[in-house]
Amino acid sequence: MVMMRSDHAEFAASLAAERAAVSSFVDILKKEQDALVRRDTDRIGAEIEDKSQLLLKLSQFAARRSRFLAMHALTADRKGMASWFASHPEASGMLEDWEELLILTRTAARLNHANGVLIEAALRANQMALSALVSASQTGSLYGPGGETLATHSPRSLGAV
């Protein structure tokens, strides 16, 4: 029984830490979104690095939770967690962490989707600008080697017929 309580205490601590990590992930996604809106590429790069490190940590928490549920012959999903909580009514504090974690996870999914839409829009804008530049470069050079403007149309002078 002592082993079981210790196991539950470790799981409670891990679940609380996972909730805190997902909360931090949501914060990073919000910062990433702000940087995307402002087109602040330096900040986007920094957020990507932080995001990658936190994703690794989150995957470790998920693996730990999966192992815990497997030890109790439960599936490693929401149903497994619901079954565990149903058989452990004394774990109400853990249940609050779990429910908050689920809310935060949904928030993170929405933010991640919105950030993906912003990235896609920026990509399209960059592709259009690049296409315009490539198209302009194919019509001939606008400047000569000495920096003088070159005519790209017929050599008629204005007002002449």
PECOR-V711614 format. One record per backbone hydrogen bond with DSSP energy under -0.5 kcal/mol. CO is the residue of the C=O (numbers start at 1). NH is the residue of the N-H. E is the energy in kcal/mol with one decimal. If there is no record, write none. Layout:
BEGIN
co->CO nh->NH e->E
co->CO nh->NH e->E
END
This chain:
BEGIN
co->1 nh->5 e->-2.3
co->2 nh->6 e->-2.6
co->3 nh->7 e->-2.5
co->4 nh->8 e->-2.4
co->5 nh->9 e->-2.6
co->6 nh->10 e->-2.4
co->7 nh->11 e->-2.1
co->8 nh->12 e->-2.7
co->9 nh->13 e->-2.3
co->10 nh->14 e->-2.5
co->11 nh->15 e->-2.7
co->12 nh->16 e->-2.2
co->13 nh->17 e->-2.2
co->14 nh->18 e->-2.4
co->15 nh->19 e->-2.4
co->16 nh->20 e->-2.1
co->17 nh->21 e->-2.2
co->18 nh->22 e->-2.5
co->19 nh->23 e->-2.1
co->20 nh->24 e->-2.1
co->21 nh->25 e->-2.1
co->22 nh->26 e->-2.3
co->23 nh->27 e->-2.0
co->24 nh->28 e->-2.3
co->25 nh->29 e->-2.4
co->26 nh->30 e->-2.2
co->27 nh->31 e->-2.3
co->28 nh->32 e->-2.8
co->29 nh->33 e->-2.3
co->30 nh->34 e->-2.2
co->31 nh->35 e->-2.5
co->32 nh->36 e->-2.4
co->33 nh->37 e->-2.5
co->34 nh->38 e->-2.2
co->35 nh->39 e->-0.7
co->35 nh->40 e->-2.6
co->39 nh->41 e->-1.3
co->40 nh->44 e->-2.1
co->41 nh->45 e->-2.1
co->42 nh->46 e->-1.7
co->43 nh->47 e->-2.5
co->44 nh->48 e->-2.2
co->45 nh->49 e->-1.7
co->46 nh->50 e->-2.1
co->47 nh->51 e->-2.8
co->48 nh->52 e->-2.4
co->49 nh->53 e->-2.0
co->50 nh->54 e->-2.3
co->51 nh->55 e->-2.4
co->52 nh->56 e->-1.7
co->53 nh->57 e->-1.7
co->54 nh->58 e->-2.7
co->55 nh->59 e->-2.2
co->56 nh->60 e->-1.6
co->57 nh->61 e->-2.0
co->58 nh->62 e->-2.4
co->59 nh->63 e->-2.1
co->60 nh->64 e->-2.2
co->61 nh->65 e->-2.6
co->62 nh->66 e->-2.5
co->63 nh->67 e->-2.4
co->64 nh->68 e->-2.3
co->65 nh->69 e->-2.5
co->66 nh->70 e->-2.5
co->67 nh->71 e->-2.2
co->68 nh->72 e->-0.8
co->69 nh->72 e->-0.7
co->69 nh->74 e->-2.7
co->70 nh->73 e->-1.9
co->75 nh->77 e->-1.9
co->77 nh->81 e->-2.2
co->78 nh->82 e->-2.7
co->79 nh->83 e->-2.4
co->80 nh->84 e->-2.3
co->81 nh->85 e->-2.8
co->82 nh->86 e->-2.3
co->83 nh->87 e->-1.6
co->85 nh->88 e->-0.9
co->88 nh->91 e->-2.1
co->91 nh->95 e->-2.1
co->92 nh->96 e->-1.9
co->93 nh->97 e->-1.7
co->94 nh->98 e->-2.7
co->95 nh->99 e->-2.8
co->96 nh->100 e->-2.4
co->97 nh->101 e->-2.5
co->98 nh->102 e->-2.3
co->99 nh->103 e->-1.9
co->100 nh->104 e->-2.9
co->101 nh->105 e->-2.3
co->102 nh->106 e->-2.0
co->103 nh->107 e->-2.2
co->104 nh->108 e->-2.7
co->105 nh->109 e->-2.2
co->106 nh->110 e->-2.2
co->107 nh->111 e->-2.6
co->108 nh->112 e->-2.8
co->109 nh->113 e->-2.1
co->110 nh->114 e->-2.5
co->111 nh->115 e->-2.8
co->112 nh->116 e->-2.0
co->113 nh->117 e->-2.1
co->114 nh->118 e->-2.2
co->115 nh->119 e->-2.6
co->116 nh->120 e->-2.5
co->117 nh->121 e->-2.3
co->118 nh->122 e->-2.3
co->119 nh->123 e->-2.5
co->120 nh->124 e->-2.4
co->121 nh->125 e->-2.3
co->122 nh->126 e->-2.5
co->123 nh->127 e->-2.6
co->124 nh->128 e->-2.4
co->125 nh->129 e->-2.3
co->126 nh->130 e->-2.5
co->127 nh->131 e->-2.4
co->128 nh->132 e->-2.2
co->129 nh->133 e->-2.2
co->130 nh->134 e->-2.7
co->131 nh->135 e->-2.6
co->132 nh->136 e->-2.3
co->133 nh->137 e->-2.1
co->134 nh->138 e->-1.3
co->135 nh->139 e->-0.6
co->136 nh->139 e->-0.8
co->137 nh->140 e->-0.8
co->142 nh->150 e->-2.6
co->144 nh->147 e->-2.0
co->148 nh->144 e->-3.0
co->157 nh->160 e->-1.6
END
